[in-house]
Amino acid sequence: MVENSIEAEVIALVLKYYGAPLFGGSYPTITLDTDLDTDLGLEAEDTEELLAELFTKYAIDDDAFDLETYYPAPSWRDMINYTLKRKAPSIVPDLTIRMLVESAKAGRWLY
């Protein structure tokens, strides 16, 4: 029961930073495998604020966490590909709801 509570609380926190759906729409379906960037489109700044709140709320030791792992600064190749409308292959790891939930349960960043 506690695990489901943590899952529900983490999902509610993510939805808080996702924002309200426009024009009376509905929230996207959130699962443990939902990625904050690709599935929800959360920007690095919003994710950073969300994680700061999560780390504080669950007393998660975040020494091993680096936001740039999941939101790297664009390289000059990325800029050229964007300019030329070519899509570069993604090598950025997912940052999922499951990772947040499991880290909240453990009290430290696990990934």
Number of C-alpha atoms within 10 A of each C-alpha: 5 8 12 10 10 17 20 13 14 21 19 13 15 22 17 11 14 19 10 12 11 8 6 7 8 9 13 12 8 16 12 15 13 19 19 21 18 12 14 16 12 18 14 17 11 15 21 15 12 19 19 13 13 20 19 12 10 17 15 20 16 16 8 9 14 13 13 10 12 17 18 12 10 8 9 9 10 15 13 12 13 12 10 9 9 11 10 12 7 6 8 12 11 17 20 17 20 17 18 25 22 18 21 24 17 14 15 19 19 15 11
